Amino acid sequence: MGGEERRKSVRFPHRVKVKLFLEHGNVTVEALDFSEIGMYLIYNGDLTPLINSLIKLQLQEHKDAQIINVRVIRVEPGKGFAVEFQETAV
């Protein structure tokens, strides 16, 4: 049998380009899915943010999309990472 489901909210598949504002520069990646509390980003770069890193991102669907503060909560090297939306500024 599979592992225990630990997600706090339902995920919805949604592919969208996302601009990440990282310490080493900005990079555009793709979101795999999202929920009301966070999203999973596909990223196979060498400089994956560390767990608990606070970063900013911006969805690229709309020209003037808000910049969102997030915290990295899970990293899968060579695949991507999950982030949780934050209410406070980074």
Biopython code that builds the backbone (N, CA, C, O; Angstrom):
import numpy as np
from Bio.PDB.StructureBuilder import StructureBuilder

atoms = [
    (1, "MET", "N", (0.830, -1.180, 0.000)),
    (1, "MET", "CA", (0.000, 0.000, 0.000)),
    (1, "MET", "C", (0.881, 1.251, 0.000)),
    (1, "MET", "O", (2.035, 1.199, 0.424)),
    (2, "GLY", "N", (0.336, 2.375, -0.475)),
    (2, "GLY", "CA", (1.078, 3.625, -0.567)),
    (2, "GLY", "C", (1.246, 4.297, 0.778)),
    (2, "GLY", "O", (0.689, 3.857, 1.784)),
    (3, "GLY", "N", (2.026, 5.375, 0.783)),
    (3, "GLY", "CA", (2.289, 6.124, 2.004)),
    (3, "GLY", "C", (1.073, 6.907, 2.460)),
    (3, "GLY", "O", (0.119, 7.095, 1.704)),
    (4, "GLU", "N", (1.116, 7.347, 3.664)),
    (4, "GLU", "CA", (0.018, 8.114, 4.253)),
    (4, "GLU", "C", (-0.055, 9.496, 3.619)),
    (4, "GLU", "O", (0.972, 10.151, 3.440)),
    (5, "GLU", "N", (-1.250, 9.941, 3.280)),
    (5, "GLU", "CA", (-1.473, 11.257, 2.700)),
    (5, "GLU", "C", (-1.369, 12.317, 3.795)),
    (5, "GLU", "O", (-2.105, 12.266, 4.781)),
    (6, "ARG", "N", (-0.448, 13.286, 3.623)),
    (6, "ARG", "CA", (-0.237, 14.306, 4.648)),
    (6, "ARG", "C", (-0.641, 15.694, 4.176)),
    (6, "ARG", "O", (-0.464, 16.661, 4.918)),
    (7, "ARG", "N", (-1.166, 15.822, 2.997)),
    (7, "ARG", "CA", (-1.526, 17.141, 2.484)),
    (7, "ARG", "C", (-2.671, 17.736, 3.275)),
    (7, "ARG", "O", (-3.606, 17.039, 3.670)),
    (8, "LYS", "N", (-2.580, 19.049, 3.501)),
    (8, "LYS", "CA", (-3.600, 19.762, 4.268)),
    (8, "LYS", "C", (-4.732, 20.259, 3.380)),
    (8, "LYS", "O", (-5.812, 20.576, 3.879)),
    (9, "SER", "N", (-4.503, 20.334, 2.067)),
    (9, "SER", "CA", (-5.532, 20.817, 1.160)),
    (9, "SER", "C", (-5.409, 20.112, -0.189)),
    (9, "SER", "O", (-4.361, 19.560, -0.523)),
    (10, "VAL", "N", (-6.484, 20.141, -0.949)),
    (10, "VAL", "CA", (-6.550, 19.478, -2.246)),
    (10, "VAL", "C", (-5.690, 20.223, -3.262)),
    (10, "VAL", "O", (-5.700, 21.452, -3.321)),
    (11, "ARG", "N", (-4.946, 19.459, -4.059)),
    (11, "ARG", "CA", (-4.134, 20.053, -5.132)),
    (11, "ARG", "C", (-4.927, 20.063, -6.427)),
    (11, "ARG", "O", (-5.719, 19.161, -6.698)),
    (12, "PHE", "N", (-4.696, 21.104, -7.223)),
    (12, "PHE", "CA", (-5.328, 21.235, -8.528)),
    (12, "PHE", "C", (-4.230, 21.346, -9.577)),
    (12, "PHE", "O", (-3.362, 22.214, -9.472)),
    (13, "PRO", "N", (-4.256, 20.474, -10.593)),
    (13, "PRO", "CA", (-3.241, 20.598, -11.646)),
    (13, "PRO", "C", (-3.425, 21.923, -12.389)),
    (13, "PRO", "O", (-4.541, 22.285, -12.761)),
    (14, "HIS", "N", (-2.337, 22.627, -12.596)),
    (14, "HIS", "CA", (-2.401, 23.899, -13.315)),
    (14, "HIS", "C", (-0.992, 24.263, -13.753)),
    (14, "HIS", "O", (-0.137, 24.582, -12.928)),
    (15, "ARG", "N", (-0.761, 24.213, -15.043)),
    (15, "ARG", "CA", (0.551, 24.569, -15.587)),
    (15, "ARG", "C", (0.559, 26.056, -15.888)),
    (15, "ARG", "O", (-0.236, 26.551, -16.687)),
    (16, "VAL", "N", (1.463, 26.752, -15.238)),
    (16, "VAL", "CA", (1.601, 28.185, -15.440)),
    (16, "VAL", "C", (3.078, 28.543, -15.252)),
    (16, "VAL", "O", (3.764, 27.954, -14.417)),
    (17, "LYS", "N", (3.549, 29.489, -16.016)),
    (17, "LYS", "CA", (4.917, 29.990, -15.851)),
    (17, "LYS", "C", (4.977, 30.841, -14.588)),
    (17, "LYS", "O", (4.069, 31.621, -14.300)),
    (18, "VAL", "N", (6.065, 30.674, -13.842)),
    (18, "VAL", "CA", (6.255, 31.379, -12.579)),
    (18, "VAL", "C", (7.662, 31.965, -12.560)),
    (18, "VAL", "O", (8.639, 31.258, -12.805)),
    (19, "LYS", "N", (7.758, 33.242, -12.270)),
    (19, "LYS", "CA", (9.066, 33.901, -12.147)),
    (19, "LYS", "C", (9.498, 33.817, -10.692)),
    (19, "LYS", "O", (8.769, 34.249, -9.799)),
    (20, "LEU", "N", (10.689, 33.260, -10.450)),
    (20, "LEU", "CA", (11.254, 33.170, -9.108)),
    (20, "LEU", "C", (12.296, 34.257, -8.933)),
    (20, "LEU", "O", (13.108, 34.501, -9.825)),
    (21, "PHE", "N", (12.269, 34.902, -7.789)),
    (21, "PHE", "CA", (13.254, 35.915, -7.448)),
    (21, "PHE", "C", (14.194, 35.270, -6.427)),
    (21, "PHE", "O", (13.917, 35.283, -5.227)),
    (22, "LEU", "N", (15.300, 34.709, -6.906)),
    (22, "LEU", "CA", (16.243, 33.974, -6.071)),
    (22, "LEU", "C", (17.482, 34.823, -5.800)),
    (22, "LEU", "O", (17.734, 35.808, -6.493)),
    (23, "GLU", "N", (18.251, 34.432, -4.790)),
    (23, "GLU", "CA", (19.464, 35.184, -4.425)),
    (23, "GLU", "C", (20.435, 35.315, -5.589)),
    (23, "GLU", "O", (21.080, 36.351, -5.748)),
    (24, "HIS", "N", (20.542, 34.269, -6.404)),
    (24, "HIS", "CA", (21.500, 34.272, -7.509)),
    (24, "HIS", "C", (20.915, 34.838, -8.798)),
    (24, "HIS", "O", (21.577, 34.818, -9.836)),
    (25, "GLY", "N", (19.677, 35.347, -8.745)),
    (25, "GLY", "CA", (19.055, 35.947, -9.919)),
    (25, "GLY", "C", (17.642, 35.433, -10.130)),
    (25, "GLY", "O", (17.171, 34.547, -9.416)),
    (26, "ASN", "N", (16.979, 36.003, -11.117)),
    (26, "ASN", "CA", (15.611, 35.614, -11.422)),
    (26, "ASN", "C", (15.610, 34.474, -12.435)),
    (26, "ASN", "O", (16.459, 34.419, -13.325)),
    (27, "VAL", "N", (14.646, 33.562, -12.288)),
    (27, "VAL", "CA", (14.516, 32.446, -13.204)),
    (27, "VAL", "C", (13.029, 32.157, -13.386)),
    (27, "VAL", "O", (12.242, 32.300, -12.450)),
    (28, "THR", "N", (12.652, 31.752, -14.593)),
    (28, "THR", "CA", (11.261, 31.392, -14.864)),
    (28, "THR", "C", (11.151, 29.873, -14.921)),
    (28, "THR", "O", (11.911, 29.208, -15.625)),
    (29, "VAL", "N", (10.192, 29.334, -14.166)),
    (29, "VAL", "CA", (9.953, 27.901, -14.089)),
    (29, "VAL", "C", (8.479, 27.657, -14.388)),
    (29, "VAL", "O", (7.750, 28.581, -14.750)),
    (30, "GLU", "N", (8.046, 26.414, -14.235)),
    (30, "GLU", "CA", (6.646, 26.077, -14.460)),
    (30, "GLU", "C", (6.063, 25.446, -13.202)),
    (30, "GLU", "O", (6.696, 24.601, -12.569)),
    (31, "ALA", "N", (4.853, 25.864, -12.847)),
    (31, "ALA", "CA", (4.142, 25.243, -11.737)),
    (31, "ALA", "C", (3.490, 23.964, -12.243)),
    (31, "ALA", "O", (2.982, 23.919, -13.363)),
    (32, "LEU", "N", (3.506, 22.940, -11.422)),
    (32, "LEU", "CA", (2.852, 21.677, -11.746)),
    (32, "LEU", "C", (1.424, 21.671, -11.230)),
    (32, "LEU", "O", (0.502, 21.247, -11.927)),
    (33, "ASP", "N", (1.250, 22.146, -9.999)),
    (33, "ASP", "CA", (-0.077, 22.210, -9.402)),
    (33, "ASP", "C", (-0.079, 23.245, -8.284)),
    (33, "ASP", "O", (0.963, 23.789, -7.921)),
    (34, "PHE", "N", (-1.276, 23.509, -7.740)),
    (34, "PHE", "CA", (-1.396, 24.452, -6.640)),
    (34, "PHE", "C", (-2.543, 24.040, -5.733)),
    (34, "PHE", "O", (-3.394, 23.230, -6.100)),
    (35, "SER", "N", (-2.544, 24.619, -4.540)),
    (35, "SER", "CA", (-3.634, 24.427, -3.595)),
    (35, "SER", "C", (-3.893, 25.771, -2.943)),
    (35, "SER", "O", (-3.283, 26.771, -3.323)),
    (36, "GLU", "N", (-4.787, 25.811, -1.970)),
    (36, "GLU", "CA", (-5.057, 27.085, -1.306)),
    (36, "GLU", "C", (-3.902, 27.526, -0.416)),
    (36, "GLU", "O", (-3.848, 28.688, -0.013)),
    (37, "ILE", "N", (-2.964, 26.609, -0.098)),
    (37, "ILE", "CA", (-1.859, 26.979, 0.789)),
    (37, "ILE", "C", (-0.488, 27.010, 0.119)),
    (37, "ILE", "O", (0.479, 27.460, 0.732)),
    (38, "GLY", "N", (-0.383, 26.536, -1.136)),
    (38, "GLY", "CA", (0.922, 26.535, -1.782)),
    (38, "GLY", "C", (0.895, 25.991, -3.194)),
    (38, "GLY", "O", (-0.167, 25.837, -3.798)),
    (39, "MET", "N", (2.087, 25.699, -3.717)),
    (39, "MET", "CA", (2.198, 25.159, -5.073)),
    (39, "MET", "C", (3.493, 24.373, -5.218)),
    (39, "MET", "O", (4.417, 24.511, -4.417)),
    (40, "TYR", "N", (3.540, 23.537, -6.266)),
    (40, "TYR", "CA", (4.733, 22.768, -6.576)),
    (40, "TYR", "C", (5.319, 23.323, -7.860)),
    (40, "TYR", "O", (4.614, 23.492, -8.855)),
    (41, "LEU", "N", (6.623, 23.606, -7.831)),
    (41, "LEU", "CA", (7.316, 24.198, -8.970)),
    (41, "LEU", "C", (8.313, 23.211, -9.552)),
    (41, "LEU", "O", (9.108, 22.618, -8.822)),
    (42, "ILE", "N", (8.270, 23.037, -10.852)),
    (42, "ILE", "CA", (9.228, 22.182, -11.545)),
    (42, "ILE", "C", (10.520, 22.975, -11.693)),
    (42, "ILE", "O", (10.522, 24.070, -12.256)),
    (43, "TYR", "N", (11.623, 22.417, -11.183)),
    (43, "TYR", "CA", (12.900, 23.133, -11.205)),
    (43, "TYR", "C", (14.033, 22.121, -11.114)),
    (43, "TYR", "O", (14.135, 21.379, -10.138)),
    (44, "ASN", "N", (14.878, 22.095, -12.131)),
    (44, "ASN", "CA", (16.008, 21.168, -12.119)),
    (44, "ASN", "C", (17.342, 21.910, -12.175)),
    (44, "ASN", "O", (18.347, 21.369, -12.636)),
    (45, "GLY", "N", (17.338, 23.145, -11.705)),
    (45, "GLY", "CA", (18.556, 23.942, -11.692)),
    (45, "GLY", "C", (19.515, 23.492, -10.603)),
    (45, "GLY", "O", (19.143, 22.748, -9.696)),
    (46, "ASP", "N", (20.729, 23.947, -10.705)),
    (46, "ASP", "CA", (21.769, 23.580, -9.747)),
    (46, "ASP", "C", (21.597, 24.258, -8.398)),
    (46, "ASP", "O", (22.074, 23.745, -7.386)),
    (47, "LEU", "N", (20.930, 25.394, -8.365)),
    (47, "LEU", "CA", (20.842, 26.181, -7.142)),
    (47, "LEU", "C", (19.426, 26.167, -6.564)),
    (47, "LEU", "O", (18.819, 27.220, -6.370)),
    (48, "THR", "N", (18.910, 24.982, -6.292)),
    (48, "THR", "CA", (17.579, 24.836, -5.711)),
    (48, "THR", "C", (17.566, 25.476, -4.328)),
    (48, "THR", "O", (18.483, 25.247, -3.539)),
    (49, "PRO", "N", (16.546, 26.273, -4.017)),
    (49, "PRO", "CA", (16.469, 26.861, -2.675)),
    (49, "PRO", "C", (16.394, 25.775, -1.595)),
    (49, "PRO", "O", (15.868, 24.688, -1.834)),
    (50, "LEU", "N", (16.913, 26.073, -0.434)),
    (50, "LEU", "CA", (16.903, 25.140, 0.682)),
    (50, "LEU", "C", (15.541, 25.134, 1.376)),
    (50, "LEU", "O", (14.793, 26.108, 1.292)),
    (51, "ILE", "N", (15.223, 24.038, 2.061)),
    (51, "ILE", "CA", (14.002, 23.968, 2.846)),
    (51, "ILE", "C", (14.010, 25.103, 3.864)),
    (51, "ILE", "O", (15.036, 25.392, 4.480)),
    (52, "ASN", "N", (12.873, 25.732, 4.029)),
    (52, "ASN", "CA", (12.637, 26.890, 4.902)),
    (52, "ASN", "C", (13.153, 28.208, 4.337)),
    (52, "ASN", "O", (13.035, 29.243, 4.994)),
    (53, "SER", "N", (13.726, 28.195, 3.124)),
    (53, "SER", "CA", (14.119, 29.448, 2.483)),
    (53, "SER", "C", (12.873, 30.279, 2.197)),
    (53, "SER", "O", (11.829, 29.744, 1.825)),
    (54, "LEU", "N", (12.994, 31.575, 2.371)),
    (54, "LEU", "CA", (11.917, 32.497, 2.023)),
    (54, "LEU", "C", (12.278, 33.148, 0.702)),
    (54, "LEU", "O", (13.348, 33.740, 0.561)),
    (55, "ILE", "N", (11.379, 33.034, -0.266)),
    (55, "ILE", "CA", (11.616, 33.604, -1.594)),
    (55, "ILE", "C", (10.350, 34.311, -2.064)),
    (55, "ILE", "O", (9.305, 34.256, -1.416)),
    (56, "LYS", "N", (10.475, 34.965, -3.194)),
    (56, "LYS", "CA", (9.339, 35.641, -3.829)),
    (56, "LYS", "C", (9.114, 35.014, -5.192)),
    (56, "LYS", "O", (10.048, 34.550, -5.846)),
    (57, "LEU", "N", (7.847, 35.009, -5.607)),
    (57, "LEU", "CA", (7.518, 34.530, -6.947)),
    (57, "LEU", "C", (6.399, 35.375, -7.527)),
    (57, "LEU", "O", (5.690, 36.086, -6.816)),
    (58, "GLN", "N", (6.264, 35.273, -8.839)),
    (58, "GLN", "CA", (5.223, 36.015, -9.542)),
    (58, "GLN", "C", (4.676, 35.143, -10.657)),
    (58, "GLN", "O", (5.424, 34.694, -11.526)),
    (59, "LEU", "N", (3.364, 34.900, -10.636)),
    (59, "LEU", "CA", (2.730, 34.151, -11.722)),
    (59, "LEU", "C", (2.815, 34.980, -12.989)),
    (59, "LEU", "O", (2.676, 36.203, -12.949)),
    (60, "GLN", "N", (3.045, 34.316, -14.115)),
    (60, "GLN", "CA", (3.243, 35.037, -15.369)),
    (60, "GLN", "C", (2.015, 35.020, -16.268)),
    (60, "GLN", "O", (2.110, 35.350, -17.450)),
    (61, "GLU", "N", (0.859, 34.639, -15.722)),
    (61, "GLU", "CA", (-0.386, 34.605, -16.500)),
    (61, "GLU", "C", (-0.900, 36.000, -16.823)),
    (61, "GLU", "O", (-1.501, 36.224, -17.874)),
    (62, "HIS", "N", (-0.657, 36.944, -15.899)),
    (62, "HIS", "CA", (-1.153, 38.308, -16.072)),
    (62, "HIS", "C", (0.007, 39.284, -16.009)),
    (62, "HIS", "O", (0.943, 39.100, -15.230)),
    (63, "LYS", "N", (-0.056, 40.303, -16.815)),
    (63, "LYS", "CA", (1.036, 41.266, -16.938)),
    (63, "LYS", "C", (1.434, 41.897, -15.597)),
    (63, "LYS", "O", (2.623, 42.043, -15.313)),
    (64, "ASP", "N", (0.458, 42.267, -14.782)),
    (64, "ASP", "CA", (0.739, 42.963, -13.526)),
    (64, "ASP", "C", (0.428, 42.099, -12.302)),
    (64, "ASP", "O", (-0.092, 42.598, -11.304)),
    (65, "ALA", "N", (0.745, 40.813, -12.377)),
    (65, "ALA", "CA", (0.472, 39.908, -11.258)),
    (65, "ALA", "C", (1.254, 40.316, -10.014)),
    (65, "ALA", "O", (2.381, 40.803, -10.100)),
    (66, "GLN", "N", (0.640, 40.109, -8.873)),
    (66, "GLN", "CA", (1.258, 40.441, -7.587)),
    (66, "GLN", "C", (2.458, 39.533, -7.322)),
    (66, "GLN", "O", (2.450, 38.364, -7.707)),
    (67, "ILE", "N", (3.478, 40.062, -6.672)),
    (67, "ILE", "CA", (4.610, 39.256, -6.224)),
    (67, "ILE", "C", (4.211, 38.622, -4.899)),
    (67, "ILE", "O", (3.750, 39.305, -3.984)),
    (68, "ILE", "N", (4.392, 37.311, -4.807)),
    (68, "ILE", "CA", (3.928, 36.525, -3.664)),
    (68, "ILE", "C", (5.116, 36.055, -2.836)),
    (68, "ILE", "O", (6.123, 35.615, -3.391)),
    (69, "ASN", "N", (5.009, 36.143, -1.531)),
    (69, "ASN", "CA", (6.025, 35.642, -0.608)),
    (69, "ASN", "C", (5.724, 34.186, -0.296)),
    (69, "ASN", "O", (4.587, 33.842, 0.025)),
    (70, "VAL", "N", (6.739, 33.323, -0.389)),
    (70, "VAL", "CA", (6.557, 31.900, -0.132)),
    (70, "VAL", "C", (7.725, 31.351, 0.678)),
    (70, "VAL", "O", (8.800, 31.948, 0.735)),
    (71, "ARG", "N", (7.489, 30.201, 1.301)),
    (71, "ARG", "CA", (8.528, 29.473, 2.038)),
    (71, "ARG", "C", (8.657, 28.092, 1.431)),
    (71, "ARG", "O", (7.651, 27.417, 1.210)),
    (72, "VAL", "N", (9.889, 27.657, 1.157)),
    (72, "VAL", "CA", (10.144, 26.329, 0.595)),
    (72, "VAL", "C", (9.898, 25.297, 1.697)),
    (72, "VAL", "O", (10.497, 25.373, 2.769)),
    (73, "ILE", "N", (9.010, 24.327, 1.427)),
    (73, "ILE", "CA", (8.678, 23.330, 2.450)),
    (73, "ILE", "C", (9.122, 21.918, 2.085)),
    (73, "ILE", "O", (9.180, 21.047, 2.953)),
    (74, "ARG", "N", (9.438, 21.678, 0.806)),
    (74, "ARG", "CA", (9.898, 20.346, 0.392)),
    (74, "ARG", "C", (10.727, 20.508, -0.868)),
    (74, "ARG", "O", (10.376, 21.290, -1.751)),
    (75, "VAL", "N", (11.835, 19.766, -0.957)),
    (75, "VAL", "CA", (12.707, 19.823, -2.130)),
    (75, "VAL", "C", (12.919, 18.415, -2.665)),
    (75, "VAL", "O", (13.212, 17.491, -1.908)),
    (76, "GLU", "N", (12.769, 18.260, -3.974)),
    (76, "GLU", "CA", (13.087, 17.017, -4.662)),
    (76, "GLU", "C", (14.184, 17.346, -5.673)),
    (76, "GLU", "O", (13.883, 17.801, -6.777)),
    (77, "PRO", "N", (15.464, 17.123, -5.311)),
    (77, "PRO", "CA", (16.572, 17.510, -6.183)),
    (77, "PRO", "C", (16.399, 16.978, -7.611)),
    (77, "PRO", "O", (16.064, 15.812, -7.819)),
    (78, "GLY", "N", (16.632, 17.853, -8.574)),
    (78, "GLY", "CA", (16.517, 17.498, -9.978)),
    (78, "GLY", "C", (15.095, 17.453, -10.498)),
    (78, "GLY", "O", (14.889, 17.222, -11.689)),
    (79, "LYS", "N", (14.102, 17.667, -9.636)),
    (79, "LYS", "CA", (12.692, 17.633, -10.048)),
    (79, "LYS", "C", (11.979, 18.947, -9.774)),
    (79, "LYS", "O", (11.352, 19.524, -10.663)),
    (80, "GLY", "N", (12.081, 19.418, -8.526)),
    (80, "GLY", "CA", (11.388, 20.644, -8.178)),
    (80, "GLY", "C", (11.247, 20.803, -6.682)),
    (80, "GLY", "O", (11.904, 20.118, -5.899)),
    (81, "PHE", "N", (10.364, 21.733, -6.296)),
    (81, "PHE", "CA", (10.154, 21.967, -4.877)),
    (81, "PHE", "C", (8.766, 22.532, -4.621)),
    (81, "PHE", "O", (8.142, 23.138, -5.493)),
    (82, "ALA", "N", (8.303, 22.311, -3.392)),
    (82, "ALA", "CA", (6.993, 22.801, -2.973)),
    (82, "ALA", "C", (7.170, 24.039, -2.115)),
    (82, "ALA", "O", (8.103, 24.133, -1.318)),
    (83, "VAL", "N", (6.257, 24.991, -2.290)),
    (83, "VAL", "CA", (6.283, 26.207, -1.496)),
    (83, "VAL", "C", (4.939, 26.415, -0.817)),
    (83, "VAL", "O", (3.898, 25.956, -1.289)),
    (84, "GLU", "N", (4.994, 27.120, 0.304)),
    (84, "GLU", "CA", (3.798, 27.468, 1.062)),
    (84, "GLU", "C", (3.657, 28.988, 1.035)),
    (84, "GLU", "O", (4.616, 29.709, 1.310)),
    (85, "PHE", "N", (2.465, 29.470, 0.704)),
    (85, "PHE", "CA", (2.228, 30.906, 0.671)),
    (85, "PHE", "C", (2.383, 31.503, 2.066)),
    (85, "PHE", "O", (1.971, 30.898, 3.056)),
    (86, "GLN", "N", (2.983, 32.697, 2.141)),
    (86, "GLN", "CA", (3.208, 33.384, 3.405)),
    (86, "GLN", "C", (2.390, 34.657, 3.456)),
    (86, "GLN", "O", (2.178, 35.300, 2.428)),
    (87, "GLU", "N", (1.930, 35.027, 4.634)),
    (87, "GLU", "CA", (1.167, 36.262, 4.792)),
    (87, "GLU", "C", (2.054, 37.460, 5.074)),
    (87, "GLU", "O", (1.666, 38.603, 4.831)),
    (88, "THR", "N", (3.256, 37.192, 5.592)),
    (88, "THR", "CA", (4.158, 38.289, 5.943)),
    (88, "THR", "C", (5.183, 38.501, 4.845)),
    (88, "THR", "O", (5.443, 37.608, 4.038)),
    (89, "ALA", "N", (5.752, 39.671, 4.824)),
    (89, "ALA", "CA", (6.759, 40.002, 3.805)),
    (89, "ALA", "C", (8.030, 39.196, 4.036)),
    (89, "ALA", "O", (8.394, 38.873, 5.167)),
    (90, "VAL", "N", (8.691, 38.883, 2.928)),
    (90, "VAL", "CA", (9.967, 38.170, 2.971)),
    (90, "VAL", "C", (11.066, 39.175, 3.146)),
    (90, "VAL", "O", (12.238, 38.804, 3.210)),
]
sb = StructureBuilder()
sb.init_structure("model")
sb.init_model(0)
sb.init_chain("A")
sb.init_seg("    ")
for serial, (resi, resn, name, xyz) in enumerate(atoms, 1):
    if name == "N":
        sb.init_residue(resn, " ", resi, " ")
    sb.init_atom(name, np.array(xyz, "f"), 0.0, 1.0, " ", f" {name:<3s}", serial, name[0])
structure = sb.get_structure()
